[in-house]
Amino acid sequence: MRRVLAWAAGAGLVAAAWGVAAITPAPDAEEEPFVVAAAVGERAVGRNIAITVTDVTRASDVRAGEWRAEGNWVVVDLDAEAVVSEKGCLLALATLEVDGRTYRASERPESFLGQSLSVGVPQSGSVAFELADDVTGGDATLRFGETTDPRLDSLIAVNVDLGTVEPAADVELDPTVWSAR
């Protein structure tokens, strides 16, 4: 009888240890950003940034004024504004994750990336992502933030199925302007 009780107690302790391990957060969980999910066309509001992705286009040729480049591009049109304070509020983070790879918005064309945001006065513009040639579709996640390091801050996330985005031969990035909405 004693042996059965010892085995039962041992099994109970193993199960309890497994349960504690399963619910223990990862070491970096205390620094993770607060993700605000949205769909294309839906306004997402974080701590000090509001973003609406209005369109996603794939292109083999991208232009911005006099600048032009060929490649495998995803162009994202969006509206953005500060929510609480304009001090230091920029569209500093714009990434696209697809197939386990993360692409940062290109800094080569003049775009919305790095633009200062104003409270209550949205601006419209575009950012462009140059993808590897072998990326042809799949589920992707756009992420936007007001700092390049979104730890302990809000992060806007928009899921996009790149397989459903019709490719275009030539796309012009929208200049950054005050939004009319």
Disulfide bonds with the S-S distance in Angstrom:
none
